[in-house]
Amino acid sequence: MNVHDLLKYSVTFTHGITKAYVADITDDEMLVRAVPGSNHVAWQLGHLIASEHSLLTAVGGAMPDLPDGFAEKHGKDNIHSDDPKDFLSKKAYLGLMQKMHDAALAVIDGVDEAGLDAPAPESLRGFFPTVGSVLFMAGGHEMMHAGQIAAIRRKLGKPIAI
């Protein structure tokens, strides 16, 4: 397995976990928080979509456009909102996530070996020194949020999904 295949596997595997964790979550349950102050599923999915878009665009990737105001609705300033009007349906989030996932795989394919070692944009270097590390985070970031979604599943009494 080469590094490109490993990056794509990480992104795809993690995306599969997220989809499994939300498969039986209803639209009404999308705004449930595991504990006060934690993030609900709707905000997390939107945050993952907006973050992947931002990170991969920053390294020159061609990503699909986000709906107007989407990044702001899923940013830190809106993290405490429980207003259903601020969020989409699960189906809409999963559709956008799939578009971002497909684009992320194309971005990974479009970076050669030397490009993986290229410095990340200055604004990202504190966390991600290289383009390769930014691409790695596409899967890593989603996995961190999958753990938060697992806690919501427990609160809702959902069965183990994986």
Backbone as a ProteinNet text record, in pm:
[ID]
protein_1_A
[PRIMARY]
MNVHDLLKYSVTFTHGITKAYVADITDDEMLVRAVPGSNHVAWQLGHLIASEHSLLTAVGGAMPDLPDGFAEKHGKDNIHSDDPKDFLSKKAYLGLMQKMHDAALAVIDGVDEAGLDAPAPESLRGFFPTVGSVLFMAGGHEMMHAGQIAAIRRKLGKPIAI
[TERTIARY]
85.5	0	89.5	67	145.9	76.7	143.1	91.1	-41.9	-58.4	-185.5	-299.9	-273.3	-375.8	-409.3	-308	-330.1	-413.9	-383	-461.9	-607.2	-626.3	-762.7	-836.1	-765.3	-826.8	-870.7	-786	-819.1	-945.2	-951.2	-1067.3	-1192.8	-1181.4	-1296.5	-1343.1	-1249.8	-1284.1	-1355.7	-1300.4	-1359.5	-1497.3	-1511.8	-1641.9	-1745	-1701.4	-1790.6	-1836.8	-1746.8	-1783.9	-1888.6	-1865.3	-1961.6	-2098	-2100.4	-2228.7	-2298.2	-2222.1	-2281.7	-2338.7	-2267.1	-2312.5	-2438.3	-2459	-2577.5	-2689.9	-2667.3	-2765.9	-2904.1	-2910.4	-3040.6	-3076.2	-3002.1	-3034.8	-3144.9	-3252.5	-3361.8	-3331.5	-3404.9	-3387.8	-3415.4	-3512.2	-3540.6	-3424.6	-3351.8	-3239.5	-3111.1	-3110.6	-2989.9	-2948.1	-3039	-3007.3	-2987.3	-2981.1	-2956.4	-2808.6	-2781.8	-2644.2	-2619.8	-2501.8	-2470.1	-2475.8	-2418.6	-2420.2	-2430.4	-2475.7	-2480.8	-2343.8	-2345.8	-2222.1	-2151.2	-2195.5	-2134	-2201.3	-2148.4	-2197.8	-2301.3	-2409.1	-2506.7	-2463.4	-2528.7	-2489.9	-2500.5	-2606.9	-2624.2	-2507.6	-2470.4	-2359.3	-2230.3	-2208	-2084.2	-2071.9	-2179	-2171.5	-2143.7	-2212.6	-2187.5	-2046.9	-1998.1	-1861.5	-1760.3	-1782.7	-1691.8	-1691.7	-1807.7	-1818.6	-1744.8	-1772.1	-1709.1	-1558.7	-1515	-1371.7	-1297.7	-1355.1	-1290.6	-1281	-1386.7	-1386.2	-1273.9	-1265	-1165.8	-1023	-997.7	-862.2	-815.1	-899.8	-855.3	-849.7	-934.9	-924.4	-794	-754.8	-631.9	-507.6	-510.6	-394	-412.1	-507.2	-522.5	-620.4	-694.5	-790.4	-914.5	-970.6	-1096.8	-1210.5	-1280.3	-1388.5	-1521.6	-1630.1	-1761.9	-1796.2	-1874.9	-1918.8	-2009.4	-2001	-2092.6	-2213.1	-2328.6	-2443.2	-2409	-2471.1	-2448	-2470.4	-2374.7	-2385.3	-2359.6	-2328.1	-2312	-2198.6	-2081.8	-1966.5	-1995.8	-2062.1	-2094.1	-2192.8	-2291.1	-2390.2	-2326.3	-2211.7	-2145.7	-2009.7	-1993.5	-1871.2	-1888.3	-1782.1	-1781.1	-1884.5	-1918.9	-2016.8	-2158.6	-2183.7	-2317.9	-2320.5	-2216.2	-2200.9	-2309.6	-2368.3	-2468.1	-2611.8	-2630.1	-2765.9	-2834.3	-2957.2	-3044.3	-3166.2	-3157.5	-3268.2	-3269.5	-3372.5	-3376.9	-3362.5	-3400.5	-3389.5	-3243.7	-3151.8	-3010	-2944.7	-3015.5	-2952.9	-3032.8	-2966.9	-3026	-3080.7	-3141.2	-3184.3	-3062	-3075.7	-2967.2	-2934.9	-3038.1	-3017.3	-2934.5	-2963.5	-2888.7	-2743.2	-2720.6	-2582.3	-2507.3	-2568.9	-2500	-2471.2	-2560.2	-2533.8	-2414.6	-2408.5	-2293.4	-2165.2	-2174.9	-2055.8	-2002	-2091.8	-2047.1	-1977.2	-2031.3	-1965.9	-1826.1	-1812.1	-1681.1	-1587	-1640.6	-1559.5	-1504.9	-1591.1	-1547.8	-1443.2	-1464.3	-1367.3	-1235.8	-1241.9	-1119.3	-1035.3	-1100.1	-1026.1	-959.2	-1027.1	-968.9	-852	-863.8	-752.8	-631.5	-651.9	-540.2	-475.1	-556.1	-501.9	-424.2	-460.5	-397.7	-267.3	-225.7	-100.5	5.1	117.8	223.4	303.9	396.9	476.3	546.2	608.8	679.3	580.9	462.1	360.5	314.6	318.8	280.2	375.6	501.9	603.2	610	535.8	536.5	481	530.9	478.7	329.7	258.7	117.3	109.5	-5.3	-20	18.3	74.5	124.3	21.4	-103.9	-208.1	-234.6	-192.7	-217.3	-95.1	22.7	146.7	162.5	92.5	102	53.5	-43.4	-96.7	-52.3	-44.5	-17.2	98.6	218.5	334.8	341.2	281.2	292.2	154.6	151.3	27.7	-20.1	72.6	36	-31.7	14.8	-47.4	-187.4	-209.4	-344	-436.6	-388.8	-469.9	-498.5	-401.9	-423.1	-534.7	-539.4	-638.2	-780.1	-796.2	-931	-999.2	-923.9	-978.5	-972.3	-863.1	-844.2	-947.5	-979.1	-1076.2	-1214.7	-1252	-1382.5	-1388.3	-1277.8	-1275	-1294.9	-1236.5	-1255.3	-1403.5	-1471.7	-1613.6	-1699.3	-1655.9	-1730	-1739.1	-1633.2	-1637.3	-1742.8	-1759.1	-1863	-2002.7	-2016.6	-2145.7	-2176.6	-2074.2	-2094.7	-2153.4	-2108.8	-2162.9	-2310.9	-2348.5	-2489.4	-2571.2	-2515.9	-2584.1	-2613	-2515.7	-2534.8	-2648.9	-2649.2	-2755.2	-2892.2	-2899.7	-3026.1	-3065.1	-2977.1	-3006	-2995.2	-2918.9	-2900.8	-2807.8	-2824	-2733.6	-2594	-2498.6	-2362.6	-2370.4	-2312.4	-2325	-2212.1	-2099.5	-1984.7	-1924.7
-118.1	0	123.6	212.4	335.4	442.9	555.5	659.8	717	728.7	778.7	682.5	553.1	453.9	456.6	475.5	481.9	604.1	718.9	839.3	819.8	763.5	741.5	638.8	536.1	436.3	500.2	584.7	651.9	736.6	815.3	901.5	816.8	711.5	627.1	545.8	487.2	407.9	493.7	610.2	699.6	746.8	778.3	821.3	709.1	586.2	471.9	460.3	488.4	486.3	593.4	713.5	821.5	784.5	731.9	693.8	585	488.8	383.4	440.6	534.6	593.8	678.6	738.3	823.2	752.9	630.8	561.4	554.5	528.3	514.9	635.2	744.3	869.4	938.3	976.6	1045	1194.5	1263.1	1408.5	1475.2	1425.2	1481.9	1460.7	1351.5	1320.7	1393.2	1457.3	1526	1640.9	1692.3	1805	1762.1	1631.6	1581.6	1598.3	1643.1	1656.3	1547.2	1487.1	1381.5	1435.9	1552.3	1622.3	1771.3	1851.7	1996.1	2049.4	2131.4	2191.1	2109.3	1985.7	1905.6	1940.1	1888.2	1919.6	1817.5	1863.8	1769.3	1724.2	1619.4	1557.2	1655.3	1733.3	1825.4	1923.2	1983.2	2078	2006	1887.3	1814.9	1777.9	1727.9	1693.4	1816.9	1925.9	2049.8	2101.5	2091.6	2133.7	2049.3	1918.6	1832	1868	1893	1931.3	2062.6	2162.4	2294	2286.8	2208.3	2196.5	2126.9	2017.1	1946.1	2037.3	2109.9	2205.2	2307.4	2363.7	2467.5	2414	2300.3	2243.9	2207.1	2138.8	2091.8	2203.5	2302.4	2420.5	2494.3	2497.9	2568.2	2507.6	2377	2313.9	2301.6	2377.5	2383.1	2283.9	2214.6	2117.1	2182.2	2118.9	2165.5	2098.8	2176.4	2124	2182.4	2106	2159.4	2281.3	2369.6	2486.8	2444.8	2519.8	2502.1	2593.6	2555.9	2647.8	2780.1	2887.3	3019.3	3014.3	3067.7	3076.1	2946.4	2840.5	2708.7	2706.3	2755.1	2752.2	2830.7	2942.9	3025.2	2953.6	2886.4	2813.9	2697.9	2651.2	2536	2573.2	2701.4	2750.4	2766.2	2809.1	2820.8	2919	3020.8	3119	3062.5	2950	2890.5	2754.5	2724.3	2591.9	2559.4	2660.4	2637.4	2639.8	2660.5	2669.3	2532.5	2532.8	2415.7	2447.2	2555.3	2598.5	2513.7	2433.2	2348.2	2426.2	2553.6	2634.3	2661	2644.6	2666.3	2545.9	2432.8	2308.9	2239.8	2145.3	2071.7	1937.4	1865.8	1728.6	1637.2	1521.6	1423.6	1388.9	1370.6	1336.2	1443.5	1569.9	1679.2	1679.3	1659.2	1652.9	1537.2	1420.2	1304.5	1323.6	1391	1421.1	1513.1	1618.5	1709.9	1639.8	1556.3	1483.1	1393.8	1327.7	1239.2	1318.6	1435.2	1520	1560.7	1598.6	1637.7	1517.9	1402.3	1280.4	1246.7	1248.2	1218.2	1318.6	1445.7	1548.7	1530.2	1491.7	1469.6	1358.8	1251.8	1142.9	1192	1275.8	1331.9	1424.1	1501.7	1589.1	1504.3	1397.5	1309.3	1252.7	1205.4	1151.1	1255.2	1381.8	1488.2	1541.7	1491.6	1538.7	1429.8	1464.6	1364.5	1350.4	1254.3	1227.4	1352.4	1426.2	1547.8	1650.1	1655.1	1748.7	1720.5	1594.7	1560.1	1621.7	1634.9	1693	1845.2	1904.5	2050.9	2113.8	2231.5	2297.7	2328.5	2309.9	2349.1	2501.1	2556.6	2702.2	2751.1	2868.2	2926.7	2918.9	2946.5	2949.9	2813.1	2705.8	2570.5	2505.7	2563.1	2495.3	2468.5	2541	2514	2374.3	2324.9	2190.2	2093.4	2141.9	2056.5	2114.7	2062.7	2123	2100.4	1992.1	1959.7	1939.8	1941.6	1911.3	1770.7	1676.5	1539.8	1533.2	1612.3	1610.3	1671.5	1768.6	1824.6	1716.9	1643.9	1538.2	1427.1	1395.8	1296.3	1340.3	1468.9	1520.4	1508.5	1496.7	1479.3	1357.6	1251.5	1133.9	1146.5	1199.4	1209.5	1297.2	1408.5	1500.9	1435.9	1367.9	1301.6	1192.8	1120.9	1015.9	1075.2	1192.1	1255.8	1284.2	1333.2	1363.7	1237.8	1131.8	1005.5	958.5	980.1	943.9	1022.1	1148.6	1229.2	1180.6	1140.2	1088	955.8	875.4	749.4	775.9	882.1	916	954.8	1023.6	1059.2	932.5	839.4	711.6	642.4	643.4	581.6	649.1	781.3	855.3	819	801	769.1	621.8	541.1	398.6	319.8	372.2	303.9	183.4	80.9	-34.2	0.7	-81.1	-63.9	-74.7	20.6	27.7	-44.8	-57	-119.8	-221.8
0	0	0	-93.7	-96	-12	4.1	92.9	42.1	-87.5	-141.7	-108.4	-126	-93.5	55.4	138.5	283.2	321	262.7	289.6	245.7	127.6	78.6	164.9	209.4	296.5	427.8	484.5	610.3	595.7	490.4	466.6	444.4	365.1	332.3	452.7	526.2	644.5	748.1	775	873.9	829.3	702.9	651.6	668.3	649.1	669.6	814.1	908.4	1050	1078.4	1029.4	1051.4	994.9	873.5	813	894.7	945.8	1028.5	1157.7	1217.2	1343.1	1327.3	1212.3	1194.6	1118.5	1073.7	989.9	1053.5	1183.7	1249.2	1336.8	1319.4	1388.4	1306.8	1372.5	1302.7	1293.4	1209.3	1200.2	1335	1409.7	1542.4	1639.5	1622.6	1712.8	1674.5	1559.1	1511.5	1602.8	1685.8	1774.1	1919.5	1945.3	2080.8	2113.5	2235.5	2285	2388.8	2387	2483.9	2626	2646.4	2775.5	2744.6	2839.8	2814.6	2771.3	2669.7	2619.8	2513.7	2492.3	2385.9	2252.7	2145.3	2011.3	1966.4	1904.7	1851.1	1711.8	1664	1537.3	1420.8	1415	1301.9	1292.7	1405.5	1402.5	1363.8	1418.9	1389.8	1242.6	1183.5	1041	957	987	913.9	934.7	1058	1089.6	1011.8	1005.6	929.8	781.5	726.9	585.4	560.6	643.4	626	647.8	745.5	773.9	661.1	611.7	501.3	379.1	352.4	241.7	260.2	378.7	407.1	399	463.9	465.3	325.3	250.8	119.8	16.9	31.2	-54.4	-25.5	101.6	141.3	77.3	49.6	-13.7	-164.8	-219.8	-364.6	-422.6	-337.4	-386.3	-443.7	-545.7	-604.5	-528.6	-448.4	-365.6	-412.2	-396.5	-432.6	-346.9	-402.2	-325.9	-211.3	-102.9	9.5	-10.5	44.4	37.9	106.9	63.4	123.2	273.7	349.9	494.8	568.6	495.9	557.6	659.6	621.2	712.5	839.7	827.1	944.8	1037.1	981.3	1063.2	1139.1	1089.8	1151	1209.7	1238	1299.7	1449.4	1513.2	1659.4	1712.8	1636.1	1683.5	1691.6	1626.1	1625.6	1695.6	1768.8	1829.8	1932.2	1993	2098	2046.7	1917	1862.6	1861.9	1907.5	1898.1	1811	1736.1	1651	1523.4	1503.2	1383.5	1252.8	1251.6	1129.4	1090.6	1186.7	1158	1090.5	1085.3	1042.3	932	866.4	754.8	802.1	711.6	740	735.3	795.9	790.4	645.1	564.4	423.2	352.3	379	315.7	361.5	491.7	540.5	476	471.8	415	266.6	195	54.2	36.7	118.8	113.4	156.1	259.3	304.6	193.8	121.1	13.8	-96.4	-129.7	-230	-183.9	-56.9	-3.5	-0.4	38.6	43.4	-95.6	-194.9	-331.7	-379	-347.5	-386	-311.5	-184.3	-106.2	-168.6	-211.8	-276.4	-404.7	-480.1	-602.3	-569.5	-461.5	-419.9	-384.9	-308.8	-271.7	-397.2	-490.9	-615.9	-695	-679.9	-757.3	-701.7	-585.4	-524.2	-541.9	-605	-621.1	-491.8	-489.8	-368	-316.5	-405.3	-362.6	-307.1	-364.4	-317.6	-176	-134.9	2.7	104.2	65.5	154.4	146.2	54.6	41.6	169	204.4	324.4	309.8	418.5	422.4	420.4	388.1	396.6	536.2	540.5	666.6	779.2	748.1	851.6	914.5	849.2	899.8	963	942.5	981.7	1130.6	1215.4	1358.3	1393.4	1318.2	1338.8	1230.2	1108.2	993.3	913.1	931.3	865.7	714.6	665.9	523.7	461.1	329.2	257.3	293.7	303.5	341.6	477.5	572	704.9	701.8	614.6	597.8	540.6	440.6	380.6	481.2	565.8	671.1	765.4	794.2	888.4	835.4	705	649.5	711.7	734.6	802.4	953	1004.7	1149.2	1217.2	1156.9	1215	1221.9	1116.2	1116	1222.7	1244.2	1346	1485.8	1511.6	1642.7	1666.8	1564.9	1581.2	1584.6	1519	1526.4	1671.6	1748.4	1890	1966.1	1932.3	1997.1	1957.1	1833	1787	1856.9	1883.2	1955.8	2094.1	2160.3	2292.6	2282.7	2176.7	2156.2	2133.2	2057.1	2033.8	2166.6	2257.3	2389.7	2464	2463	2531.6	2475.9	2345.1	2279.3	2293.2	2351.2	2366.8	2237.9	2143.1	2014.8	2033.3	1950.2	1958.6	1906.4	1940.6	1888.3	1736	1668.3	1522.3	1449.8	1515.1	1448.7	1542.6
[MASK]
++++++++++++++++++++++++++++++++++++++++++++++++++++++++++++++++++++++++++++++++++++++++++++++++++++++++++++++++++++++++++++++++++++++++++++++++++++++++++++++++++

